[in-house]
Amino acid sequence: MKVRIGFGFGGSAHPGDTGLFGRLVDDLESLGFDSLWVSERANGLTLDPMVAMSYAAGRTERLKFGPAVMVLPGRNPVLCAKAIASLDLVSDGRALPAFGLGIADAAEHQAFGVARGDRAAWFDEALPLMRRLWDAGEDAVDHEGPRFTLSGVRVQPKPVQQPIEVWLGGFAPSELRRCGRLGDGWLPSFTTPAVVAAGIATIQETAADCGREIDPGHFGALVPFVHRSLPERFVARLRDRQPGLDPAEVIATGVAGLADRLRSFVDVGATKFVLFPLDEPDDWQGTLNAVADECLPLQT
């Protein structure tokens, strides 16, 4: 199976350095990274993921790109499907849509306008509907559900990728089952090889129960690292989500050793990776060069 390595960027707007994002995109393309992944925070100092991906698409010829991750509950599925199809078309099939429910944050929930308890049902209706709208074999879509009613709705032009692949994250049992039912790939974050191995088994089992099959090369992980000490906010979040876990097990300090960490994931069946700095480096270009030297030789 092919190992592919992407790089995650928080999408910070950096008002004092408006050219930073462009330089980062250029370097990822020239160094040979597989993909760029941008964050979504409606209340944060981040670029809108659709704008960031469009900018990257127009600036590159080979680099793929995706959101890590785009919140689906609260988005109109027709308009979202249209935007992603258009992005995939103009980039000649380089879009990697990745969706989630959104972080546990009251301000983010307000921004998207969907109650926390309603997000899963919204997601479960919206994503299959978007797949139908993308499908070149289905022209006009009729749909009547709890949240959306469509009659003869079309998304044109269709995306280049047929089918377009959708990536999901998370490692809670419900999230694993959702990936098995609805996803084409899995990219969990802040996790260990043992958790990934167990998650792959659950996803494959759920997919088989639903009459689906997920490409064995579509399992991976978002692997965070820091340049200095671990940010306390991430340590606190990890302790809330995974009590008893040593943060050093899932967050690397420095670039040296990242390749060995990726190899431990490859050993359990993961092949798609996103390396994600949790703190701002003093020199972005230096960080990219160091990560490329350390990890890109693993790409096959």
C-alpha positions, 0 to 999 in steps of 0.5 A: 500500500502507498504511504502518503504524507500531508501537512496540517496548517491551522489556517491562521490569518496572520495579519502581520504576514499575509504572504505566509500561507502562500509561501507555505503552499508553495513549499509543500508543493515543491517539497513533494508533500501529498496534501495540505489540510486546513482547520475550521474554526468559525470563531477563531483566527483562521481562514475559511477552509473553502477559501483556503483550499481554493487559494491552494488549488489555484496556486498549485498543480499537484498538491491535494487539499482537504479540511481537517475537518469541515463541520457538516451540521449547519451547512446546506448540503446542496450548496456545500456539495456544489462548492466541493464539486466546483473545487474538485473540478477546477483542481482536476480532482484534488479535493479531499473532503473531510467532515465532522460534527464539530468540536465541543465548544458553545461558540462554535455550536452557535455559529452553525446553529445546530444543537449538540444533540441534533448534529449526528442526525443532521450529519447522517442525512446530509452526507448521503444526500451530498453523495447523490448530488455528486454522482454522475449517474444521478442527474436530478435528486428527489429527497424527503427527510426530517431536515431536507426536502428536494425535488429535481435538484441538480449539482452541476458540474459534477466533480472530477472524482467519481466517486469523490472520497469522503474522510471522517475522523474520531475514535469513539464507538459511534464515530467508528460505526459512522465511518463504516456506514458513511465514510471512504477513509478514516483520519483520527487524531491524538491517538496511538497505533493500538487505538488505530488498529482496533478502530480499523477492525471496527470500521471494516466490520461495520462497513461489511455489515452495511454491504460496503467495503473501504479501501484498506489503503484509506486508513491513517492518522493526524499526527501532532507535534510541537517545537517546544513544550506541549501547549497546556490547552491541548494537554487539558483537552487530552486528559478530558477525552482520554484520562490516564493517557500520557500526552507524549504518547500522541504528541511528538516533541520536535521533528526528529523521531516523527518517521519512527512514529509513522512507522509504528502506525504503518505496522498496524495498517495506516498509510495516510498521515497528516503531520500537524504542528500545535505551536507556531514555529519560528521558521515555517520554511525550516520546519517544512524542510525538516519534516520533509527530510525526516518523513517524506522518504517514507512515501512510496 
